Structure formats: structure tokens, C-alpha cells
Amino acid sequence: MAKGDGLRLVLASASPARLALLRGAGFAPEVQVSGVDESVVVTDDAAELCLALARLKAQAVAAGQGQAAGRTLVLGCDSVLAFEGQILGKPDDAADATARWKAMRGRQGVLHTGHHLIDLGARADDSDAGKVAEGVGRTVVHFADVSDAEIAAYVASAEPLYVAGAFTIDGLGGAFVERIEGDHGNVVGLSLPLFRGLLSQVGLTVPQLWAGHGVS
């Protein structure tokens, strides 16, 4: 699909890490934040929670799309960390982030990222309109046995206050992750291989969305 065909990708997420990941992989998404109330989903299953939230984000942004030229895709994502029977989203505050790191150091958790893709088609009567595809990526994360001083410095940076599980792998927190089992991008917040599979389910390929060959 050439650039003139008007294929649009809308990312329903405020995460700069997800945006950077997509851009680095050749995509050029528009960003529209959903503003959904994440407290409406209550479950003790990490995969179910992140997928439900990804679905809500994508649906909220899809509902606000006007009659745009070309075919529009909306992608919603959400990440949570499953750690010793708990589901950890963003920490409440610095004290919460500190407590989490003191519990997680030297141990492991599973980072779950839900993905929900909605194909709005090119027109209301388009055969592609309304197609959806979704899935959950899972990556095991092994945390380093960091010191109290390292935890204090990391929390003081404020980075862990705004991310699921109170850590990043693509920022300052990367030094505190010893290794992972699974997809690195999934820990960042979006699994590119999983996204490829979702695109396939709505009849598209990754090269069709590469910048200069799809979205602009």
C-alpha cells in the first residue's frame, strides 16, 4: 500500500516509550490519549486486566474518530507487572515505588502487555470496518539485587513513578534489570512481533505501515 493510499495508525496511549518503539521500527503513528478511567476494570488476573484496559483505550479513541480520509487503525496498549501474586501498575507515589523495589530486587516478575487493534476501515460501509484483533505479550523480568542507595537514587529520578511495575528497561532502570525471558519490546510497552500478528489478522502486513509506504 503506497503512501497515497492513506493508511493511518493511531496510537491510543500517552506513553513516549511506545511511540519511540513504533517510530524506531519504521511506523509513524498519530497519538491520541484515551483518558479512560482505569479503575473501572477490577480483576486479579494480570493478563485479563491489561487486555481489558488496552481494549477500553482503543475503543475510546476509535469512538472519537471522525470521517478521516483513508483506512484508520487504532491501537491500544496497557502494561502491568505480575509479582508474587500482586498486579502492579504505576506506583501511587515515591514511597510505594521504593517499597516495590525493595521487594522486587533479586527476584523476578512477569510483565504483561495487552494489545487491542481496531480497524475502522476507510468508510462506514467498508468491509474492513469494525475488525478487531487482540493479544497479550508476556515477558519474565529478572531484577538485579540493587542496594538501598540505588533504589533511593532511582526513585528520586522520578522515572519509576510513571511506569507499570515502577521500572523501565529502556531508560535509567535498564541497569537494574539483569535479564529477561521473552520480547524486549513487550517490556518497553509494545510487542512488535505481536503487533505484526494483529495486523495479519486484519489483512495487513508490517511493510504496508512503514513510514513512506503507508502512514505519513
C-alpha positions in Angstrom: 0.0 0.0 0.0 1.6 3.2 -1.1 1.7 6.4 0.9 -1.1 7.9 -1.2 -3.4 5.1 -0.2 -3.9 6.9 3.2 -3.3 4.2 5.7 -3.5 5.7 9.2 -2.2 4.3 12.5 -3.5 5.9 15.7 -1.8 5.0 19.0 -4.2 5.3 21.9 -1.5 5.8 24.5 0.4 8.7 26.1 3.5 6.5 26.6 6.5 8.1 24.9 8.3 4.7 25.1 5.6 3.1 22.9 5.7 5.9 20.5 9.5 5.8 20.3 9.4 2.0 19.8 6.9 2.3 16.9 8.9 5.1 15.3 12.1 3.2 15.6 10.5 0.2 13.8 9.5 2.4 10.9 6.0 3.4 11.8 4.7 7.0 12.1 1.6 6.8 14.3 -0.6 9.7 15.4 -1.0 9.8 19.2 -4.4 10.3 20.8 -4.8 9.7 24.5 -8.0 7.9 25.6 -8.5 9.4 29.0 -10.3 6.3 30.2 -10.8 5.6 33.9 -8.6 2.6 34.5 -10.2 1.9 37.9 -13.4 0.6 36.2 -11.7 -2.7 35.5 -11.3 -4.9 38.5 -9.7 -8.4 38.2 -6.9 -10.3 39.9 -5.7 -11.7 36.6 -2.9 -9.7 35.1 -3.4 -10.7 31.5 -7.1 -10.1 31.7 -6.6 -6.7 33.3 -4.0 -5.3 30.8 -6.1 -6.6 27.8 -9.3 -5.1 29.1 -7.6 -1.7 29.6 -6.0 -1.9 26.2 -9.4 -2.6 24.7 -11.0 0.3 26.6 -8.3 2.7 25.4 -8.6 1.7 21.8 -12.4 1.8 21.8 -12.5 5.2 23.4 -10.2 6.7 20.8 -11.9 4.8 17.9 -15.2 6.3 19.0 -13.8 9.8 18.7 -12.6 9.4 15.1 -14.3 11.5 12.5 -14.6 10.6 8.9 -11.0 10.6 8.0 -9.5 10.1 4.6 -8.1 6.6 4.1 -8.1 3.5 6.3 -7.7 4.1 10.0 -6.3 1.6 12.6 -6.4 2.3 16.3 -4.0 0.5 18.7 -4.5 0.5 22.4 -1.9 -1.0 24.8 -1.6 -1.4 28.6 1.1 -3.0 30.8 1.1 -4.4 34.3 3.6 -6.4 36.3 2.6 -9.6 38.0 4.8 -10.1 41.0 4.3 -12.7 43.7 0.5 -12.7 43.5 0.2 -9.0 43.1 -0.7 -6.9 40.0 1.5 -3.8 39.8 0.6 -0.9 37.6 2.1 2.6 38.2 3.1 3.2 41.8 1.0 5.6 43.9 4.0 7.7 45.0 7.7 7.6 45.8 7.2 5.6 48.9 5.2 3.0 47.0 7.9 2.8 44.3 10.6 2.4 47.0 8.7 -0.4 48.7 8.2 -2.2 45.5 11.8 -2.1 44.5 12.9 -3.4 47.9 10.5 -6.3 47.4 11.4 -6.9 43.8 15.2 -6.7 44.0 16.9 -10.1 43.3 13.6 -11.6 42.3 11.5 -11.9 39.1 8.1 -10.9 37.8 6.1 -11.2 34.6 5.4 -8.1 32.6 2.1 -8.4 30.7 1.2 -6.0 27.9 -2.3 -6.1 26.4 -2.7 -5.0 22.8 -6.0 -4.3 21.1 -6.2 -3.2 17.4 -9.4 -1.8 15.8 -9.6 -1.5 12.0 -12.1 1.3 11.3 -11.8 0.8 7.5 -11.8 3.6 5.0 -15.6 4.2 5.0 -18.6 3.3 7.2 -19.6 0.7 4.6 -16.0 -0.7 4.2 -15.8 -4.4 4.6 -12.7 -3.8 6.9 -14.6 -1.6 9.2 -15.1 -3.0 12.7 -12.5 -5.7 12.5 -10.6 -6.2 15.8 -7.6 -8.3 16.9 -6.0 -8.5 20.3 -3.5 -10.4 22.4 -1.2 -10.3 25.4 2.6 -10.4 25.5 4.3 -11.9 28.5 8.0 -11.4 29.4 9.8 -12.7 32.5 11.9 -9.9 34.1 14.8 -10.7 36.5 15.6 -7.8 38.7 19.1 -7.0 40.0 19.8 -7.2 43.7 20.1 -3.4 43.9 21.2 -1.5 47.1 19.0 0.8 49.1 21.1 3.7 47.8 20.5 2.7 44.2 16.8 2.4 44.9 16.7 5.8 46.5 18.5 7.4 43.6 16.3 5.7 41.0 13.1 6.8 42.8 14.5 10.3 43.2 14.9 10.5 39.4 11.0 10.2 39.2 11.2 7.8 36.3 9.7 4.8 38.1 6.7 6.9 39.3 5.1 6.9 35.8 5.5 3.4 34.6 4.0 0.0 35.3 5.9 -2.0 37.8 7.9 1.1 38.8 10.7 0.3 36.3 11.8 0.8 32.7 14.1 -1.3 30.6 14.8 1.4 28.0 15.8 4.1 30.5 17.5 4.6 33.8 16.0 1.4 35.1 17.7 -0.7 32.4 20.8 -1.1 34.6 18.7 -2.7 37.3 17.2 -5.5 35.0 19.7 -8.4 34.9 17.9 -10.3 32.1 14.6 -11.1 30.6 12.9 -14.1 29.1 10.8 -13.1 26.1 10.3 -10.0 24.0 12.2 -6.9 25.0 9.7 -4.5 23.3 6.9 -6.1 25.3 8.7 -4.8 28.5 9.0 -1.3 26.9 5.3 -1.4 26.4 4.5 -2.8 22.9 5.5 -6.2 21.3 6.3 -5.6 17.7 6.0 -9.4 16.8 2.6 -9.5 18.5 1.6 -6.3 16.7 2.6 -7.9 13.4 0.3 -10.8 14.2 -2.6 -8.5 14.9 -2.0 -6.7 11.6 -2.1 -10.0 9.8 -5.5 -10.8 11.4 -7.0 -7.6 9.8 -5.3 -8.4 6.4 -2.3 -6.1 6.6 1.5 -6.5 6.7 4.1 -4.5 8.6 5.7 -3.1 5.4 2.4 -1.5 4.4 2.6 0.7 7.5 6.3 1.6 7.3 6.7 5.4 7.1 6.8 6.4 3.4 4.9 3.3 2.4 1.6 3.8 4.4 1.1 6.4 7.1 2.6 9.8 6.7 
